Protein backbone atom coordinates (compact mmCIF):
# COMPACT_ATOMS: atom_id res chain seq x y z
CA UNK A 1 0.00 0.00 0.00
CA UNK A 2 1.20 3.51 -0.76
CA UNK A 3 2.27 5.76 2.12
CA UNK A 4 -0.77 7.50 3.57
CA UNK A 5 -1.06 10.97 5.13
CA UNK A 6 -1.38 10.82 8.90
CA UNK A 7 -5.01 11.39 9.92
CA UNK A 8 -4.24 12.80 13.35
CA UNK A 9 -2.00 15.42 11.78
CA UNK A 10 -4.81 16.18 9.33
CA UNK A 11 -7.15 16.97 12.20
CA UNK A 12 -4.88 19.80 13.32
CA UNK A 13 -5.32 21.79 10.12
CA UNK A 14 -9.11 21.66 9.79
CA UNK A 15 -11.26 24.64 10.65
CA UNK A 16 -13.44 24.58 13.77
CA UNK A 17 -16.89 24.36 12.22
CA UNK A 18 -18.58 22.25 14.85
CA UNK A 19 -21.71 24.45 14.82
CA UNK A 20 -22.13 24.35 11.02
CA UNK A 21 -25.62 22.92 10.32
CA UNK A 22 -24.32 20.40 7.78
CA UNK A 23 -21.74 18.96 10.18
CA UNK A 24 -24.14 18.93 13.14
CA UNK A 25 -26.74 16.98 11.12
CA UNK A 26 -24.12 14.63 9.66
CA UNK A 27 -23.06 13.75 13.20
CA UNK A 28 -26.63 13.06 14.29
CA UNK A 29 -27.19 16.28 16.20
CA UNK A 30 -29.89 18.93 16.00
CA UNK A 31 -28.71 21.77 13.75
CA UNK A 32 -29.95 25.34 13.80
CA UNK A 33 -31.67 24.70 10.45
CA UNK A 34 -32.10 21.83 8.01
CA UNK A 35 -28.86 21.85 6.00
CA UNK A 36 -28.94 21.46 2.25
CA UNK A 37 -26.42 20.94 -0.53
CA UNK A 38 -26.71 19.25 -3.92
CA UNK A 39 -24.67 16.60 -5.60
CA UNK A 40 -23.10 18.01 -8.76
CA UNK A 41 -23.94 21.53 -7.59
CA UNK A 42 -20.42 22.55 -8.63
CA UNK A 43 -20.98 23.09 -12.31
CA UNK A 44 -23.57 21.43 -14.49
CA UNK A 45 -26.50 23.88 -14.49
CA UNK A 46 -24.74 27.19 -13.83
CA UNK A 47 -24.10 29.52 -16.79
CA UNK A 48 -21.09 30.97 -14.98
CA UNK A 49 -19.65 27.45 -14.79
CA UNK A 50 -20.13 26.81 -18.50
CA UNK A 51 -18.46 30.13 -19.30
CA UNK A 52 -15.52 29.33 -17.04
CA UNK A 53 -15.10 25.80 -18.39
CA UNK A 54 -15.27 26.80 -22.09
CA UNK A 55 -12.35 25.22 -23.91
CA UNK A 56 -11.10 23.27 -20.89
CA UNK A 57 -11.49 19.51 -20.56
CA UNK A 58 -13.08 18.03 -17.45
CA UNK A 59 -9.97 16.36 -16.07
CA UNK A 60 -7.85 19.41 -16.85
CA UNK A 61 -10.34 21.61 -14.97
CA UNK A 62 -10.19 19.26 -11.97
CA UNK A 63 -6.39 19.58 -11.88
CA UNK A 64 -6.25 23.38 -12.08
CA UNK A 65 -6.36 24.54 -8.42
CA UNK A 66 -7.62 28.06 -9.12
CA UNK A 67 -10.27 26.82 -11.54
CA UNK A 68 -11.36 24.05 -9.18
CA UNK A 69 -11.62 26.57 -6.36
CA UNK A 70 -13.76 28.98 -8.34
CA UNK A 71 -16.10 26.27 -9.67
CA UNK A 72 -16.55 24.84 -6.16
CA UNK A 73 -17.40 28.31 -4.79
CA UNK A 74 -19.94 29.25 -7.48
CA UNK A 75 -22.97 27.38 -6.06
CA UNK A 76 -22.16 28.52 -2.53
CA UNK A 77 -22.33 32.14 -3.67
CA UNK A 78 -25.40 31.69 -5.86
CA UNK A 79 -27.55 29.31 -3.82
CA UNK A 80 -26.42 29.78 -0.22
CA UNK A 81 -26.01 26.03 0.31
CA UNK A 82 -24.71 24.72 3.64
CA UNK A 83 -21.74 22.81 2.21
CA UNK A 84 -19.44 22.95 -0.77
CA UNK A 85 -18.56 19.77 -2.65
CA UNK A 86 -15.09 19.64 -4.16
CA UNK A 87 -15.26 19.94 -7.94
CA UNK A 88 -13.75 16.68 -9.12
CA UNK A 89 -14.52 13.45 -10.95
CA UNK A 90 -14.34 9.83 -9.87
CA UNK A 91 -11.63 9.03 -12.43
CA UNK A 92 -9.25 11.78 -11.28
CA UNK A 93 -7.22 9.45 -9.01
CA UNK A 94 -6.93 6.94 -11.85
CA UNK A 95 -5.63 9.64 -14.17
CA UNK A 96 -3.22 10.99 -11.58
CA UNK A 97 -1.77 7.54 -10.94
CA UNK A 98 -0.95 7.14 -14.64
CA UNK A 99 -3.86 5.06 -15.92
CA UNK A 100 -4.93 6.01 -19.43
CA UNK A 101 -8.42 7.44 -18.96
CA UNK A 102 -10.26 10.40 -20.40
CA UNK A 103 -13.73 11.87 -20.05
CA UNK A 104 -15.33 12.01 -23.48
CA UNK A 105 -18.15 14.52 -23.93
CA UNK A 106 -21.47 12.76 -24.35
CA UNK A 107 -19.97 9.39 -23.37
CA UNK A 108 -18.24 9.62 -20.00
CA UNK A 109 -15.02 8.03 -18.78
CA UNK A 110 -13.23 5.96 -21.42
CA UNK A 111 -10.27 3.72 -20.54
CA UNK A 112 -7.48 3.25 -23.08
CA UNK A 113 -6.64 -0.32 -22.00
CA UNK A 114 -9.38 -2.26 -20.19
CA UNK A 115 -8.33 -4.39 -17.21
CA UNK A 116 -9.46 -8.03 -17.44
CA UNK A 117 -6.60 -10.32 -16.41
CA UNK A 118 -4.31 -10.87 -13.46
CA UNK A 119 -1.47 -9.38 -15.50
CA UNK A 120 -3.57 -6.29 -16.22
CA UNK A 121 -4.22 -5.82 -12.51
CA UNK A 122 -0.57 -6.32 -11.64
CA UNK A 123 0.42 -3.68 -14.20
CA UNK A 124 -1.91 -1.02 -12.76
CA UNK A 125 -0.06 1.86 -11.10
CA UNK A 126 -1.07 2.95 -7.62
CA UNK A 127 -1.59 6.50 -6.47
CA UNK A 128 0.96 8.29 -4.29
CA UNK A 129 0.18 11.31 -2.09
CA UNK A 130 2.50 13.64 -3.99
CA UNK A 131 0.48 13.00 -7.16
CA UNK A 132 -2.61 14.52 -5.51
CA UNK A 133 -0.98 17.96 -5.13
CA UNK A 134 -3.21 19.76 -7.69
CA UNK A 135 -6.25 18.64 -5.72
CA UNK A 136 -4.85 19.42 -2.28
CA UNK A 137 -3.70 22.84 -3.48
CA UNK A 138 -7.30 23.56 -4.51
CA UNK A 139 -8.57 22.43 -1.11
CA UNK A 140 -6.20 24.79 0.68
CA UNK A 141 -7.45 27.66 -1.46
CA UNK A 142 -11.02 26.68 -0.68
CA UNK A 143 -10.69 26.38 3.06
CA UNK A 144 -9.44 29.97 3.11
CA UNK A 145 -12.23 31.20 0.83
CA UNK A 146 -15.21 29.32 2.27
CA UNK A 147 -15.26 30.91 5.71
CA UNK A 148 -17.84 29.05 7.80
CA UNK A 149 -19.07 26.80 4.97
CA UNK A 150 -17.85 23.20 5.26
CA UNK A 151 -16.08 21.52 2.35
CA UNK A 152 -16.86 17.93 1.35
CA UNK A 153 -14.13 15.79 -0.19
CA UNK A 154 -15.04 13.31 -2.85
CA UNK A 155 -14.01 9.99 -4.40
CA UNK A 156 -15.47 7.17 -6.45
CA UNK A 157 -15.86 3.79 -4.76
CA UNK A 158 -13.71 0.82 -5.79
CA UNK A 159 -16.58 -1.07 -7.47
CA UNK A 160 -17.56 1.81 -9.74
CA UNK A 161 -13.92 2.49 -10.66
CA UNK A 162 -13.45 -1.22 -11.38
CA UNK A 163 -16.50 -1.26 -13.62
CA UNK A 164 -15.09 1.52 -15.77
CA UNK A 165 -11.71 -0.20 -15.96
CA UNK A 166 -13.12 -3.61 -16.84
CA UNK A 167 -15.79 -2.43 -19.28
CA UNK A 168 -13.53 0.21 -20.82
CA UNK A 169 -16.21 2.86 -20.31
CA UNK A 170 -19.83 3.26 -19.20
CA UNK A 171 -21.96 0.11 -19.36
CA UNK A 172 -25.67 -0.57 -19.13
CA UNK A 173 -25.45 -4.15 -17.89
CA UNK A 174 -21.88 -4.45 -16.51
CA UNK A 175 -21.61 -7.87 -18.11
CA UNK A 176 -17.81 -7.94 -18.33
CA UNK A 177 -17.54 -6.69 -14.76
CA UNK A 178 -19.88 -9.32 -13.36
CA UNK A 179 -18.23 -12.03 -15.44
CA UNK A 180 -14.80 -11.21 -14.04
CA UNK A 181 -16.22 -10.99 -10.53
CA UNK A 182 -17.61 -14.51 -10.69
CA UNK A 183 -15.19 -16.26 -13.06
CA UNK A 184 -11.95 -14.95 -11.55
CA UNK A 185 -12.68 -13.87 -7.97
CA UNK A 186 -8.99 -13.72 -7.04
CA UNK A 187 -8.35 -11.30 -9.90
CA UNK A 188 -11.43 -9.33 -8.94
CA UNK A 189 -10.44 -8.92 -5.31
CA UNK A 190 -6.88 -8.01 -6.29
CA UNK A 191 -8.27 -5.30 -8.58
CA UNK A 192 -10.58 -3.85 -5.94
CA UNK A 193 -7.87 -3.99 -3.29
CA UNK A 194 -5.60 -1.97 -5.56
CA UNK A 195 -8.36 0.55 -6.25
CA UNK A 196 -9.19 0.79 -2.55
CA UNK A 197 -5.52 1.61 -1.94
CA UNK A 198 -5.59 4.49 -4.43
CA UNK A 199 -8.95 5.73 -3.19
CA UNK A 200 -7.64 5.75 0.38
CA UNK A 201 -4.64 7.80 -0.68
CA UNK A 202 -6.91 10.22 -2.54
CA UNK A 203 -9.32 10.76 0.37
CA UNK A 204 -6.63 10.88 3.05
CA UNK A 205 -4.79 13.55 1.09
CA UNK A 206 -8.01 15.56 0.92
CA UNK A 207 -8.54 15.22 4.66
CA UNK A 208 -4.96 16.23 5.34
CA UNK A 209 -5.50 19.33 3.19
CA UNK A 210 -8.54 20.34 5.26
CA UNK A 211 -11.87 18.96 3.95
CA UNK A 212 -14.54 18.75 6.65
CA UNK A 213 -16.34 15.60 5.43
CA UNK A 214 -15.93 13.01 2.69
CA UNK A 215 -18.33 11.27 0.34
CA UNK A 216 -17.65 7.92 -1.31
CA UNK A 217 -19.78 7.68 -4.45
CA UNK A 218 -20.66 4.23 -5.83
CA UNK A 219 -22.42 5.03 -9.09
CA UNK A 220 -22.98 1.45 -10.21
CA UNK A 221 -23.40 -0.57 -7.00
CA UNK A 222 -27.16 -0.65 -7.58
CA UNK A 223 -26.53 -3.20 -10.33
CA UNK A 224 -25.69 -5.80 -7.67
CA UNK A 225 -27.67 -8.04 -5.37
CA UNK A 226 -27.12 -7.59 -1.66
CA UNK A 227 -25.37 -10.97 -1.53
CA UNK A 228 -22.91 -10.00 -4.25
CA UNK A 229 -22.42 -6.55 -2.75
CA UNK A 230 -21.50 -8.02 0.62
CA UNK A 231 -19.19 -10.63 -0.91
CA UNK A 232 -17.47 -8.74 -3.71
CA UNK A 233 -17.71 -5.03 -2.89
CA UNK A 234 -18.41 -4.06 0.71
CA UNK A 235 -15.07 -5.27 2.14
CA UNK A 236 -13.19 -2.99 -0.25
CA UNK A 237 -15.37 0.06 0.39
CA UNK A 238 -14.95 -0.65 4.10
CA UNK A 239 -11.18 -0.73 3.60
CA UNK A 240 -11.48 2.86 2.31
CA UNK A 241 -13.98 4.27 4.79
CA UNK A 242 -13.08 2.35 7.94
CA UNK A 243 -9.65 3.87 8.64
CA UNK A 244 -10.98 7.38 7.91
CA UNK A 245 -12.95 7.26 11.16
CA UNK A 246 -9.72 8.25 12.92
CA UNK A 247 -9.89 11.67 11.24
CA UNK A 248 -13.16 12.54 12.96
CA UNK A 249 -14.82 13.85 9.78
CA UNK A 250 -18.28 12.60 8.75
CA UNK A 251 -18.15 9.85 6.13
CA UNK A 252 -21.02 9.75 3.61
CA UNK A 253 -21.64 6.74 1.39
CA UNK A 254 -23.97 7.13 -1.58
CA UNK A 255 -24.97 4.90 -4.46
CA UNK A 256 -27.51 5.02 -7.26
CA UNK A 257 -30.30 2.45 -7.20
CA UNK A 258 -29.00 1.03 -3.93
CA UNK A 259 -32.28 0.79 -2.02
CA UNK A 260 -31.78 -2.94 -1.44
CA UNK A 261 -28.22 -2.33 -0.26
CA UNK A 262 -28.85 0.41 2.29
CA UNK A 263 -28.52 -1.88 5.29
CA UNK A 264 -25.20 -3.26 4.08
CA UNK A 265 -23.89 0.16 3.09
CA UNK A 266 -24.83 1.69 6.42
CA UNK A 267 -22.56 -0.79 8.21
CA UNK A 268 -19.45 0.89 6.81
CA UNK A 269 -20.28 4.60 7.01
CA UNK A 270 -21.57 7.42 9.23
CA UNK A 271 -24.14 9.00 6.89
CA UNK A 272 -26.13 7.03 4.34
CA UNK A 273 -27.01 8.78 1.07
CA UNK A 274 -30.38 7.78 -0.38
CA UNK A 275 -31.51 8.17 -3.97
CA UNK A 276 -35.07 9.19 -4.82
CA UNK A 277 -36.43 5.64 -5.17
CA UNK A 278 -36.72 4.95 -1.43
CA UNK A 279 -38.56 7.30 0.98
CA UNK A 280 -36.26 8.60 3.67
CA UNK A 281 -38.32 7.21 6.54
CA UNK A 282 -38.13 3.78 4.90
CA UNK A 283 -34.39 4.22 4.45
CA UNK A 284 -34.17 4.99 8.18
CA UNK A 285 -36.04 1.75 8.92
CA UNK A 286 -33.75 -0.28 6.64
CA UNK A 287 -30.65 1.11 8.33
CA UNK A 288 -31.84 0.52 11.88
CA UNK A 289 -32.63 4.12 12.78
CA UNK A 290 -29.05 4.81 13.84
CA UNK A 291 -27.65 6.76 10.89
CA UNK A 292 -28.14 10.31 9.67
CA UNK A 293 -29.48 10.30 6.12
CA UNK A 294 -28.81 12.46 3.09
CA UNK A 295 -31.28 13.04 0.27
CA UNK A 296 -33.44 12.62 -1.61
CA UNK A 297 -35.42 14.86 -4.00
CA UNK A 298 -35.74 13.43 -7.52
CA UNK A 299 -33.61 15.77 -9.71
CA UNK A 300 -36.34 15.70 -12.36
CA UNK A 301 -38.83 17.24 -9.93
CA UNK A 302 -36.93 20.53 -10.28
CA UNK A 303 -38.47 20.81 -13.77
CA UNK A 304 -42.04 20.72 -12.39
CA UNK A 305 -44.24 23.66 -11.42
CA UNK A 306 -43.43 25.58 -8.25
CA UNK A 307 -46.26 24.07 -6.20
CA UNK A 308 -45.17 20.53 -7.04
CA UNK A 309 -41.55 21.27 -6.17
CA UNK A 310 -42.57 22.78 -2.84
CA UNK A 311 -44.82 19.81 -2.03
CA UNK A 312 -42.02 17.32 -2.66
CA UNK A 313 -39.47 19.33 -0.68
CA UNK A 314 -41.81 19.50 2.30
CA UNK A 315 -42.58 15.77 2.11
CA UNK A 316 -38.91 14.80 2.02
CA UNK A 317 -38.01 17.13 4.87
CA UNK A 318 -40.81 15.61 6.96
CA UNK A 319 -39.64 12.06 6.20
CA UNK A 320 -36.08 13.04 7.07
CA UNK A 321 -37.14 13.88 10.62
CA UNK A 322 -37.33 10.13 11.29
CA UNK A 323 -33.51 10.01 11.20
CA UNK A 324 -31.05 11.12 13.89
CA UNK A 325 -29.97 13.80 11.40
CA UNK A 326 -31.03 14.83 7.91
CA UNK A 327 -29.01 16.59 5.24
CA UNK A 328 -31.37 17.66 2.46
CA UNK A 329 -30.07 16.82 -1.02
CA UNK A 330 -31.15 15.47 -4.34
CA UNK A 331 -31.41 11.73 -4.91
CA UNK A 332 -28.64 12.10 -7.50
CA UNK A 333 -26.90 15.01 -9.22
CA UNK A 334 -28.25 18.28 -10.56
CA UNK A 335 -29.26 17.81 -14.20
CA UNK A 336 -27.53 20.15 -16.67
CA UNK A 337 -30.73 21.79 -17.91
CA UNK A 338 -31.99 22.65 -14.41
CA UNK A 339 -32.99 26.28 -13.85
CA UNK A 340 -30.54 27.61 -11.22
CA UNK A 341 -33.24 29.89 -9.80
CA UNK A 342 -35.31 26.82 -8.90
CA UNK A 343 -32.33 25.38 -7.04
CA UNK A 344 -31.97 28.62 -5.07
CA UNK A 345 -35.67 28.61 -4.19
CA UNK A 346 -35.38 25.05 -2.89
CA UNK A 347 -32.49 26.09 -0.63
CA UNK A 348 -34.50 29.03 0.68
CA UNK A 349 -37.51 26.80 1.34
CA UNK A 350 -35.52 24.08 3.11
CA UNK A 351 -34.03 26.70 5.42
CA UNK A 352 -37.53 27.65 6.61
CA UNK A 353 -38.61 24.09 7.51
CA UNK A 354 -38.55 22.71 11.05
CA UNK A 355 -35.64 20.48 12.02
CA UNK A 356 -37.69 18.29 14.36
C-alpha positions as CSV (number, residue, x, y, z in Angstrom):
1,X,0.0,0.0,0.0
2,X,1.2,3.5,-0.8
3,X,2.3,5.8,2.1
4,X,-0.8,7.5,3.6
5,X,-1.1,11.0,5.1
6,X,-1.4,10.8,8.9
7,X,-5.0,11.4,9.9
8,X,-4.2,12.8,13.3
9,X,-2.0,15.4,11.8
10,X,-4.8,16.2,9.3
11,X,-7.1,17.0,12.2
12,X,-4.9,19.8,13.3
13,X,-5.3,21.8,10.1
14,X,-9.1,21.7,9.8
15,X,-11.3,24.6,10.6
16,X,-13.4,24.6,13.8
17,X,-16.9,24.4,12.2
18,X,-18.6,22.2,14.9
19,X,-21.7,24.5,14.8
20,X,-22.1,24.4,11.0
21,X,-25.6,22.9,10.3
22,X,-24.3,20.4,7.8
23,X,-21.7,19.0,10.2
24,X,-24.1,18.9,13.1
25,X,-26.7,17.0,11.1
26,X,-24.1,14.6,9.7
27,X,-23.1,13.8,13.2
28,X,-26.6,13.1,14.3
29,X,-27.2,16.3,16.2
30,X,-29.9,18.9,16.0
31,X,-28.7,21.8,13.7
32,X,-30.0,25.3,13.8
33,X,-31.7,24.7,10.4
34,X,-32.1,21.8,8.0
35,X,-28.9,21.9,6.0
36,X,-28.9,21.5,2.2
37,X,-26.4,20.9,-0.5
38,X,-26.7,19.3,-3.9
39,X,-24.7,16.6,-5.6
40,X,-23.1,18.0,-8.8
41,X,-23.9,21.5,-7.6
42,X,-20.4,22.5,-8.6
43,X,-21.0,23.1,-12.3
44,X,-23.6,21.4,-14.5
45,X,-26.5,23.9,-14.5
46,X,-24.7,27.2,-13.8
47,X,-24.1,29.5,-16.8
48,X,-21.1,31.0,-15.0
49,X,-19.7,27.5,-14.8
50,X,-20.1,26.8,-18.5
51,X,-18.5,30.1,-19.3
52,X,-15.5,29.3,-17.0
53,X,-15.1,25.8,-18.4
54,X,-15.3,26.8,-22.1
55,X,-12.4,25.2,-23.9
56,X,-11.1,23.3,-20.9
57,X,-11.5,19.5,-20.6
58,X,-13.1,18.0,-17.5
59,X,-10.0,16.4,-16.1
60,X,-7.8,19.4,-16.9
61,X,-10.3,21.6,-15.0
62,X,-10.2,19.3,-12.0
63,X,-6.4,19.6,-11.9
64,X,-6.2,23.4,-12.1
65,X,-6.4,24.5,-8.4
66,X,-7.6,28.1,-9.1
67,X,-10.3,26.8,-11.5
68,X,-11.4,24.0,-9.2
69,X,-11.6,26.6,-6.4
70,X,-13.8,29.0,-8.3
71,X,-16.1,26.3,-9.7
72,X,-16.6,24.8,-6.2
73,X,-17.4,28.3,-4.8
74,X,-19.9,29.3,-7.5
75,X,-23.0,27.4,-6.1
76,X,-22.2,28.5,-2.5
77,X,-22.3,32.1,-3.7
78,X,-25.4,31.7,-5.9
79,X,-27.5,29.3,-3.8
80,X,-26.4,29.8,-0.2
81,X,-26.0,26.0,0.3
82,X,-24.7,24.7,3.6
83,X,-21.7,22.8,2.2
84,X,-19.4,23.0,-0.8
85,X,-18.6,19.8,-2.7
86,X,-15.1,19.6,-4.2
87,X,-15.3,19.9,-7.9
88,X,-13.8,16.7,-9.1
89,X,-14.5,13.5,-10.9
90,X,-14.3,9.8,-9.9
91,X,-11.6,9.0,-12.4
92,X,-9.3,11.8,-11.3
93,X,-7.2,9.5,-9.0
94,X,-6.9,6.9,-11.9
95,X,-5.6,9.6,-14.2
96,X,-3.2,11.0,-11.6
97,X,-1.8,7.5,-10.9
98,X,-1.0,7.1,-14.6
99,X,-3.9,5.1,-15.9
100,X,-4.9,6.0,-19.4
101,X,-8.4,7.4,-19.0
102,X,-10.3,10.4,-20.4
103,X,-13.7,11.9,-20.1
104,X,-15.3,12.0,-23.5
105,X,-18.2,14.5,-23.9
106,X,-21.5,12.8,-24.4
107,X,-20.0,9.4,-23.4
108,X,-18.2,9.6,-20.0
109,X,-15.0,8.0,-18.8
110,X,-13.2,6.0,-21.4
111,X,-10.3,3.7,-20.5
112,X,-7.5,3.2,-23.1
113,X,-6.6,-0.3,-22.0
114,X,-9.4,-2.3,-20.2
115,X,-8.3,-4.4,-17.2
116,X,-9.5,-8.0,-17.4
117,X,-6.6,-10.3,-16.4
118,X,-4.3,-10.9,-13.5
119,X,-1.5,-9.4,-15.5
120,X,-3.6,-6.3,-16.2
121,X,-4.2,-5.8,-12.5
122,X,-0.6,-6.3,-11.6
123,X,0.4,-3.7,-14.2
124,X,-1.9,-1.0,-12.8
125,X,-0.1,1.9,-11.1
126,X,-1.1,3.0,-7.6
127,X,-1.6,6.5,-6.5
128,X,1.0,8.3,-4.3
129,X,0.2,11.3,-2.1
130,X,2.5,13.6,-4.0
131,X,0.5,13.0,-7.2
132,X,-2.6,14.5,-5.5
133,X,-1.0,18.0,-5.1
134,X,-3.2,19.8,-7.7
135,X,-6.3,18.6,-5.7
136,X,-4.9,19.4,-2.3
137,X,-3.7,22.8,-3.5
138,X,-7.3,23.6,-4.5
139,X,-8.6,22.4,-1.1
140,X,-6.2,24.8,0.7
141,X,-7.4,27.7,-1.5
142,X,-11.0,26.7,-0.7
143,X,-10.7,26.4,3.1
144,X,-9.4,30.0,3.1
145,X,-12.2,31.2,0.8
146,X,-15.2,29.3,2.3
147,X,-15.3,30.9,5.7
148,X,-17.8,29.1,7.8
149,X,-19.1,26.8,5.0
150,X,-17.8,23.2,5.3
151,X,-16.1,21.5,2.3
152,X,-16.9,17.9,1.4
153,X,-14.1,15.8,-0.2
154,X,-15.0,13.3,-2.8
155,X,-14.0,10.0,-4.4
156,X,-15.5,7.2,-6.5
157,X,-15.9,3.8,-4.8
158,X,-13.7,0.8,-5.8
159,X,-16.6,-1.1,-7.5
160,X,-17.6,1.8,-9.7
161,X,-13.9,2.5,-10.7
162,X,-13.5,-1.2,-11.4
163,X,-16.5,-1.3,-13.6
164,X,-15.1,1.5,-15.8
165,X,-11.7,-0.2,-16.0
166,X,-13.1,-3.6,-16.8
167,X,-15.8,-2.4,-19.3
168,X,-13.5,0.2,-20.8
169,X,-16.2,2.9,-20.3
170,X,-19.8,3.3,-19.2
171,X,-22.0,0.1,-19.4
172,X,-25.7,-0.6,-19.1
173,X,-25.5,-4.2,-17.9
174,X,-21.9,-4.4,-16.5
175,X,-21.6,-7.9,-18.1
176,X,-17.8,-7.9,-18.3
177,X,-17.5,-6.7,-14.8
178,X,-19.9,-9.3,-13.4
179,X,-18.2,-12.0,-15.4
180,X,-14.8,-11.2,-14.0
181,X,-16.2,-11.0,-10.5
182,X,-17.6,-14.5,-10.7
183,X,-15.2,-16.3,-13.1
184,X,-12.0,-14.9,-11.5
185,X,-12.7,-13.9,-8.0
186,X,-9.0,-13.7,-7.0
187,X,-8.3,-11.3,-9.9
188,X,-11.4,-9.3,-8.9
189,X,-10.4,-8.9,-5.3
190,X,-6.9,-8.0,-6.3
191,X,-8.3,-5.3,-8.6
192,X,-10.6,-3.8,-5.9
193,X,-7.9,-4.0,-3.3
194,X,-5.6,-2.0,-5.6
195,X,-8.4,0.6,-6.2
196,X,-9.2,0.8,-2.5
197,X,-5.5,1.6,-1.9
198,X,-5.6,4.5,-4.4
199,X,-9.0,5.7,-3.2
200,X,-7.6,5.7,0.4
201,X,-4.6,7.8,-0.7
202,X,-6.9,10.2,-2.5
203,X,-9.3,10.8,0.4
204,X,-6.6,10.9,3.1
205,X,-4.8,13.5,1.1
206,X,-8.0,15.6,0.9
207,X,-8.5,15.2,4.7
208,X,-5.0,16.2,5.3
209,X,-5.5,19.3,3.2
210,X,-8.5,20.3,5.3
211,X,-11.9,19.0,3.9
212,X,-14.5,18.7,6.7
213,X,-16.3,15.6,5.4
214,X,-15.9,13.0,2.7
215,X,-18.3,11.3,0.3
216,X,-17.7,7.9,-1.3
217,X,-19.8,7.7,-4.4
218,X,-20.7,4.2,-5.8
219,X,-22.4,5.0,-9.1
220,X,-23.0,1.4,-10.2
221,X,-23.4,-0.6,-7.0
222,X,-27.2,-0.7,-7.6
223,X,-26.5,-3.2,-10.3
224,X,-25.7,-5.8,-7.7
225,X,-27.7,-8.0,-5.4
226,X,-27.1,-7.6,-1.7
227,X,-25.4,-11.0,-1.5
228,X,-22.9,-10.0,-4.3
229,X,-22.4,-6.5,-2.8
230,X,-21.5,-8.0,0.6
231,X,-19.2,-10.6,-0.9
232,X,-17.5,-8.7,-3.7
233,X,-17.7,-5.0,-2.9
234,X,-18.4,-4.1,0.7
235,X,-15.1,-5.3,2.1
236,X,-13.2,-3.0,-0.3
237,X,-15.4,0.1,0.4
238,X,-15.0,-0.6,4.1
239,X,-11.2,-0.7,3.6
240,X,-11.5,2.9,2.3
241,X,-14.0,4.3,4.8
242,X,-13.1,2.4,7.9
243,X,-9.7,3.9,8.6
244,X,-11.0,7.4,7.9
245,X,-12.9,7.3,11.2
246,X,-9.7,8.2,12.9
247,X,-9.9,11.7,11.2
248,X,-13.2,12.5,13.0
249,X,-14.8,13.8,9.8
250,X,-18.3,12.6,8.8
251,X,-18.2,9.8,6.1
252,X,-21.0,9.7,3.6
253,X,-21.6,6.7,1.4
254,X,-24.0,7.1,-1.6
255,X,-25.0,4.9,-4.5
256,X,-27.5,5.0,-7.3
257,X,-30.3,2.4,-7.2
258,X,-29.0,1.0,-3.9
259,X,-32.3,0.8,-2.0
260,X,-31.8,-2.9,-1.4
261,X,-28.2,-2.3,-0.3
262,X,-28.8,0.4,2.3
263,X,-28.5,-1.9,5.3
264,X,-25.2,-3.3,4.1
265,X,-23.9,0.2,3.1
266,X,-24.8,1.7,6.4
267,X,-22.6,-0.8,8.2
268,X,-19.5,0.9,6.8
269,X,-20.3,4.6,7.0
270,X,-21.6,7.4,9.2
271,X,-24.1,9.0,6.9
272,X,-26.1,7.0,4.3
273,X,-27.0,8.8,1.1
274,X,-30.4,7.8,-0.4
275,X,-31.5,8.2,-4.0
276,X,-35.1,9.2,-4.8
277,X,-36.4,5.6,-5.2
278,X,-36.7,5.0,-1.4
279,X,-38.6,7.3,1.0
280,X,-36.3,8.6,3.7
281,X,-38.3,7.2,6.5
282,X,-38.1,3.8,4.9
283,X,-34.4,4.2,4.5
284,X,-34.2,5.0,8.2
285,X,-36.0,1.8,8.9
286,X,-33.7,-0.3,6.6
287,X,-30.6,1.1,8.3
288,X,-31.8,0.5,11.9
289,X,-32.6,4.1,12.8
290,X,-29.0,4.8,13.8
291,X,-27.6,6.8,10.9
292,X,-28.1,10.3,9.7
293,X,-29.5,10.3,6.1
294,X,-28.8,12.5,3.1
295,X,-31.3,13.0,0.3
296,X,-33.4,12.6,-1.6
297,X,-35.4,14.9,-4.0
298,X,-35.7,13.4,-7.5
299,X,-33.6,15.8,-9.7
300,X,-36.3,15.7,-12.4
301,X,-38.8,17.2,-9.9
302,X,-36.9,20.5,-10.3
303,X,-38.5,20.8,-13.8
304,X,-42.0,20.7,-12.4
305,X,-44.2,23.7,-11.4
306,X,-43.4,25.6,-8.2
307,X,-46.3,24.1,-6.2
308,X,-45.2,20.5,-7.0
309,X,-41.6,21.3,-6.2
310,X,-42.6,22.8,-2.8
311,X,-44.8,19.8,-2.0
312,X,-42.0,17.3,-2.7
313,X,-39.5,19.3,-0.7
314,X,-41.8,19.5,2.3
315,X,-42.6,15.8,2.1
316,X,-38.9,14.8,2.0
317,X,-38.0,17.1,4.9
318,X,-40.8,15.6,7.0
319,X,-39.6,12.1,6.2
320,X,-36.1,13.0,7.1
321,X,-37.1,13.9,10.6
322,X,-37.3,10.1,11.3
323,X,-33.5,10.0,11.2
324,X,-31.1,11.1,13.9
325,X,-30.0,13.8,11.4
326,X,-31.0,14.8,7.9
327,X,-29.0,16.6,5.2
328,X,-31.4,17.7,2.5
329,X,-30.1,16.8,-1.0
330,X,-31.1,15.5,-4.3
331,X,-31.4,11.7,-4.9
332,X,-28.6,12.1,-7.5
333,X,-26.9,15.0,-9.2
334,X,-28.2,18.3,-10.6
335,X,-29.3,17.8,-14.2
336,X,-27.5,20.1,-16.7
337,X,-30.7,21.8,-17.9
338,X,-32.0,22.7,-14.4
339,X,-33.0,26.3,-13.8
340,X,-30.5,27.6,-11.2
341,X,-33.2,29.9,-9.8
342,X,-35.3,26.8,-8.9
343,X,-32.3,25.4,-7.0
344,X,-32.0,28.6,-5.1
345,X,-35.7,28.6,-4.2
346,X,-35.4,25.0,-2.9
347,X,-32.5,26.1,-0.6
348,X,-34.5,29.0,0.7
349,X,-37.5,26.8,1.3
350,X,-35.5,24.1,3.1
351,X,-34.0,26.7,5.4
352,X,-37.5,27.6,6.6
353,X,-38.6,24.1,7.5
354,X,-38.6,22.7,11.0
355,X,-35.6,20.5,12.0
356,X,-37.7,18.3,14.4
